[in-house]
Amino acid sequence: MTDLSSFPIIKRWPAQHPDRLQLYSLPTPNGVKVSIMLEETQLPYEPHLVDIMKNESWTQEFLSLNPNGKIPAIVDPDGPGGKPLGLFESGAILVYLAEKTGKLIPSDAARRYETLEWVFFQMAAVGPMFGQVGFFHKFAGREYEDKRPLKRYVDESKRLLKVIETRLEGRDWIMDDYSIADVSMLGWVRNLIGFYGAREIVEYDALKRVPAWLERALARPAVQRGLEIPKRT
């Protein structure tokens, strides 16, 4: 049996199957990147719900794996060289799982780097900007009298959606084939127009390719499963 006792997080979220990859997450736009990827690649894994509303990501056990206190994070008992590996940051985990399985990333070096630039585009721009729209449109920020921050993030999110719209011209996916670039973005676009309620203010329905792309992605069985993992209590 694989020994994961060197990872303090195991004490708070015990592994019933220590030979499987351990996922610590919540179905947020960042969290579902990894659960969808695990479903797509069919790697055996064990999900653990980290309730951020109860500040569980700020416990010492979780911080021992991710000092930044954010989900998702993983422990892979079969990491490089057959040794257990702990990893945080959703983008890094996507790249790791793609390289581990050889799935959802091109084997051609040039195409691989092109895929990675779109993953980093999501990490650096799409996630932060869409998240700010959520804060200023749906959550506490909506009470602010000064609406300039909301306008700034809405305008930037509209611009980013147009970047994706242009990229999708003549193709079904961000790359020629479905890849980690799509996995990285789909949860954020879904949240922007759904949970954040920003569909109208970002003029989503003026787009053609992005809505069709999101519909294709959400029709994938692995995506449908991954969006619900770990199960919320």
Residue pairs with C-beta under 8 A, 6 or more apart in sequence:
1 18
1 19
2 18
2 19
2 77
2 78
2 84
3 18
4 10
4 15
4 18
4 22
4 75
4 77
4 84
6 84
7 64
7 65
7 75
7 84
7 86
8 60
8 61
8 64
8 65
9 22
9 24
9 61
9 62
9 64
9 65
9 73
9 75
9 86
10 18
10 22
10 75
11 61
12 56
12 59
12 61
12 62
13 22
13 24
13 48
13 50
13 61
15 22
15 46
16 46
17 44
17 46
18 77
19 44
19 77
19 78
20 44
20 45
20 46
20 77
21 38
21 43
21 44
21 45
21 46
21 74
21 75
21 76
21 77
21 78
22 45
22 46
22 48
22 74
22 75
22 76
22 77
23 34
23 35
23 38
23 45
23 46
23 47
23 48
23 72
23 74
23 229
23 230
24 48
24 50
24 62
24 65
24 71
24 72
24 73
24 74
24 75
25 31
25 34
25 35
25 47
25 48
25 49
25 50
25 71
25 72
25 73
25 229
25 230
26 49
26 50
26 51
26 52
26 71
26 72
26 230
26 232
27 35
27 227
27 228
27 229
27 230
27 232
28 52
28 71
28 187
28 191
29 127
29 130
29 131
29 187
29 188
29 190
29 191
30 70
30 71
30 72
30 90
30 127
30 187
31 71
31 72
31 90
32 187
32 226
32 227
32 229
33 72
33 90
33 91
33 93
33 94
33 183
33 184
33 187
34 72
34 74
34 90
34 93
34 94
34 97
35 47
35 72
35 225
35 226
35 227
35 229
35 230
36 183
36 186
36 187
36 222
36 223
36 225
36 226
36 227
37 93
37 94
37 97
37 98
37 104
37 180
37 183
37 226
38 45
38 97
38 226
38 229
39 222
39 223
39 225
39 226
39 229
40 103
40 104
40 183
40 220
40 222
40 223
40 226
41 97
41 98
41 101
41 103
41 104
43 97
43 100
43 101
47 229
47 230
47 231
48 230
49 230
49 231
49 232
49 233
50 56
50 57
50 62
50 71
51 233
52 71
56 62
57 63
57 66
57 69
57 70
57 71
58 69
62 69
62 73
63 69
65 73
65 75
65 86
65 88
66 73
66 88
66 89
68 88
68 89
70 88
72 88
72 90
72 93
73 86
73 87
73 88
73 93
74 86
74 87
74 88
74 93
75 84
75 85
75 86
75 87
76 84
76 85
76 86
76 87
76 96
76 100
77 84
78 84
79 85
87 93
87 96
90 123
90 184
91 119
91 120
91 122
91 123
91 184
94 119
94 180
94 183
94 184
95 105
95 116
95 119
95 180
98 104
98 105
98 179
98 180
99 105
104 178
104 179
104 180
104 183
105 112
105 115
105 179
105 180
106 112
106 114
106 115
106 175
106 177
106 179
111 175
114 175
115 174
115 175
115 179
115 180
115 181
118 167
118 174
118 175
118 181
118 184
118 185
119 180
119 181
119 184
121 163
122 181
122 184
122 185
122 188
123 184
125 156
125 160
126 160
126 164
126 185
126 188
126 189
127 188
129 153
129 156
129 157
129 160
130 157
130 160
130 188
130 189
130 191
130 192
130 196
131 188
132 149
132 153
133 150
133 153
133 154
133 157
133 192
133 196
133 198
133 201
133 202
134 191
134 192
134 195
134 196
134 198
135 141
136 142
136 144
136 149
136 150
136 153
137 150
137 154
137 196
137 197
137 198
137 201
138 195
138 196
138 197
138 198
141 149
141 150
142 150
144 150
154 198
154 201
154 202
157 192
157 198
157 202
158 202
158 203
161 189
161 202
161 204
161 207
161 210
162 207
164 174
164 185
164 189
164 209
164 210
164 213
165 207
165 208
165 209
165 210
167 174
168 174
168 209
168 210
168 212
168 213
169 209
172 178
172 213
172 216
173 179
173 181
173 182
173 213
173 216
174 181
174 182
174 185
175 181
175 182
178 217
178 220
182 213
182 217
186 214
186 217
186 218
186 223
187 227
189 210
189 214
190 214
190 218
190 227
192 198
192 199
192 202
192 204
193 199
193 202
193 204
198 204
199 205
204 210
204 211
205 211
217 223
218 224
